[in-house]
């Protein structure tokens, strides 16, 4: 393909909400409660893991040490009883399993043309695991339960995003995905303080039970209010061929992965920042919240900008901003500098997420929606799991941040030449419709041929 043209017909735009967009708002509110429930566990799990640091010396880590001593000697962090290494292990493995679950969920949701069963089953399993965490009495129990929970929750993302994509009006995909992301991020930002307050006044187990209750509320809202009509034929015998996922969407998913690797890489350095900057836990939390808050502020505006002009142009501009900001994190010499950089990354992330989500929502179709939308959520999760490992295993901080920073700048060329802009895509769709309208059906051609 060639870069998007600046001439030609504009993509269909609408300044008014379509009839299906109330469903988008409803789904976003359901996701809001789920996001609070998940966010509640973020500050609590490391504390819970630390409670097993001394007492739990067996389990999986002990089995690795006893059965695979050579492997354990090469990677001592896997069998070390420190809370830091175990926290990294839990969050990394959980992120990977959540990503894998999304692959299967997207495929099955498209295959059976159903969304709600996967969403409800995933949230139900997640709620049960939250309650089970309160009963864990060893690190091994916690690890297994957390892996199961992230696997269940991973089932919900592709079908949920497919519902949003289906009900987004033409030309408003960026705004609808921006609205959804804003509401979900607000819930995720509220989760940690809510979880901290519950743990402070009622104990850590109270936080786990509270998370389970909120997930149960989300289940009830989805089951009662979210519609799930089939998009294709109901009978299995009437189903057409499987709708493929164009390679373009995989490239967009790679953009999301690069974005989150560069943004999440800073997590492993929080202890170092505490030593170097003399920062408190609250100040480091502010640095983390600066990214989320800025992204919330700019998410919908970025979606509107992409819908109004061209989502591809917004994406290219965001990549150009992302690369230098990611690399500059290695040169921060104060907490204030880090906060400013994280705010800039929030702007870049908002623009990238809104444009990629808008393109995916508007260009997916019945038969591949869950897989297309699932690519983005899976790439996001994989990036979050990979970023901390990058800075954790590369001692040179400048090199660790330069890898995703330079990759983002190089990725601009890939997006520019492979992903068509909104105008080019609209023109292509018009030409395709024109050709199909001018081609007579095969039955008509046969009837007019001589006997």
PyMOL commands that set and color helices and strands:
alter all, ss='L'
color gray80, all
select helices_A, chain A and resi 21-39+42-50+59-67+69-74+76-78+83-112+116-133+139-167+173-202+204-225+236-238+247-277+281-308+311-331+335-363+369-393+397-418+422-438+442-448
alter helices_A, ss='H'
color red, helices_A
deselect
rebuild
show_as cartoon
